Amino acid sequence: MPQTHKHDPDILNAALIGLQHTFASIEQRIADLRSRLGGQTAPRKAAAAAPAPAAKKRTMSASARRRIALAQKKRWAAYNAAKAKPAAPKPQKRTLSAEGRARIVAATKKRWAAFHKAQQAPKPAAKRVAKKAVKTVAKQAPEPVAVPAVAVAATAPAAE
């Protein structure tokens, strides 16, 4: 896969000037050949195609930049003011009284105390549930059926 390289603008300008010089010399040779063939002279395009010297970069003063920035801010302010709709007044924020906060704190402490007490208490209910589960499983199991004595005697080998 070909790699692309970033080129320095100075290198690119030098390459452009070199190619334009080569193009001008080729144009000169073409004009020379045409004059030998028919006596016509080709118009000089090379002079028109020659690059004009690079224009000097214009700079702006700080005061001009400031004036432009202020004008732009003014335009945006006018745009936003026209776009904005009058907002409804916000309802006043509710505040919690000291008495209400104290009730909430007391209720929270009471809930946590109950929770911790439940965590520390032994759990006998779990043992009862386990014993009860064993009994229900035993009740659901089928009763063992006694084999009749006659069937046992018939299957037993005869003693001699």
C-alpha positions in Angstrom: 0.0 0.0 0.0 1.5 3.4 -1.0 2.3 5.7 1.8 1.3 9.3 1.7 3.7 11.9 2.9 3.0 15.4 4.2 4.8 17.9 2.1 6.2 21.2 3.2 4.6 24.1 1.4 8.1 25.5 0.5 9.0 22.3 -1.2 5.7 22.2 -3.1 6.2 25.9 -4.2 9.7 25.0 -5.4 8.4 22.0 -7.4 5.7 24.2 -8.9 8.2 26.8 -10.0 10.4 24.1 -11.5 7.5 22.6 -13.5 6.4 26.0 -14.7 10.0 26.6 -15.9 10.0 23.3 -17.7 6.6 24.0 -19.2 7.8 27.4 -20.5 10.8 25.8 -22.2 8.5 23.2 -23.8 6.2 26.0 -25.0 9.2 27.8 -26.5 10.2 24.6 -28.4 6.7 24.1 -29.7 6.6 27.8 -31.0 10.0 27.3 -32.6 8.8 24.2 -34.4 5.6 25.8 -35.6 7.5 28.8 -37.0 9.7 26.4 -39.0 6.7 24.5 -40.3 4.4 27.3 -41.5 5.7 30.6 -40.5 3.0 30.9 -37.8 4.1 32.1 -34.4 2.3 30.7 -31.4 1.0 33.2 -28.9 3.0 33.5 -25.7 1.0 31.7 -23.1 4.0 31.2 -20.9 4.1 34.9 -20.0 0.4 34.9 -19.0 0.7 31.6 -17.2 3.7 32.8 -15.1 2.8 32.9 -11.5 2.3 36.3 -9.9 4.4 36.9 -6.9 2.7 35.7 -3.8 0.5 38.3 -2.2 1.6 39.5 1.2 -0.5 38.1 4.0 -2.8 40.7 5.4 -3.0 41.2 9.1 -5.8 42.7 11.2 -5.2 45.1 14.0 -6.3 44.1 17.5 -8.9 46.9 17.6 -10.4 45.7 14.3 -10.7 42.2 15.7 -12.3 43.5 18.9 -14.9 45.6 16.9 -15.7 42.5 14.7 -16.1 40.3 17.8 -18.4 42.9 19.6 -20.5 43.2 16.5 -20.9 39.4 16.2 -21.8 39.2 19.9 -24.4 41.9 19.4 -25.9 40.0 16.4 -26.1 36.7 18.4 -27.7 38.5 21.4 -30.4 40.0 19.1 -30.9 36.6 17.5 -31.2 34.8 20.9 -33.5 37.5 22.3 -35.9 37.2 19.4 -35.8 33.4 19.6 -36.3 33.2 23.4 -39.8 33.0 24.7 -40.8 34.5 28.0 -40.3 31.8 30.5 -42.9 31.1 33.1 -41.8 32.0 36.6 -40.3 29.1 38.4 -42.1 27.9 41.5 -40.4 28.7 44.7 -38.1 26.0 46.0 -39.6 24.1 49.0 -37.6 24.0 52.2 -37.7 21.4 54.9 -38.4 22.6 58.4 -36.3 21.6 61.4 -39.2 19.7 62.8 -39.8 17.7 59.6 -36.1 16.9 59.3 -36.1 15.6 62.9 -39.1 13.4 62.2 -37.4 11.9 59.1 -34.2 11.3 61.1 -36.0 9.6 63.9 -38.0 7.3 61.5 -34.8 6.4 59.7 -33.0 5.5 62.9 -36.0 3.4 64.0 -36.0 1.5 60.7 -32.2 0.8 61.0 -32.5 -0.3 64.6 -35.2 -2.8 63.6 -33.1 -4.0 60.7 -30.0 -4.6 62.9 -32.1 -6.3 65.6 -33.5 -8.7 63.0 -30.0 -9.4 61.7 -28.7 -10.3 65.2 -31.7 -12.4 66.3 -31.3 -16.2 66.0 -33.4 -17.8 63.3 -35.3 -20.7 64.8 -37.9 -20.4 62.1 -35.5 -21.8 59.6 -35.0 -25.0 61.6 -38.8 -25.5 61.9 -39.2 -25.0 58.2 -36.5 -27.6 57.5 -38.1 -30.2 59.8 -41.5 -29.5 58.3 -40.1 -30.0 54.8 -38.7 -33.4 55.8 -42.1 -34.4 57.2 -44.0 -33.3 54.1 -41.6 -35.2 51.9 -42.0 -38.3 54.0 -45.8 -38.0 53.7 -45.7 -37.7 50.0 -43.5 -40.8 49.5 -45.4 -44.0 48.7 -45.8 -46.5 51.6 -43.6 -49.6 51.3 -45.6 -52.6 50.3 -45.0 -55.8 52.2 -44.3 -58.8 50.0 -46.7 -61.8 50.8 -45.0 -64.7 52.5 -46.2 -67.1 49.8 -44.4 -65.1 47.1 -41.2 -65.2 49.2 -41.5 -69.0 49.6 -42.0 -69.6 45.9 -38.9 -67.6 45.0 -36.7 -69.1 47.6 -34.6 -72.1 46.6 -35.8 -75.4 48.1 -33.7 -76.7 51.0 -32.6 -80.4 50.8 
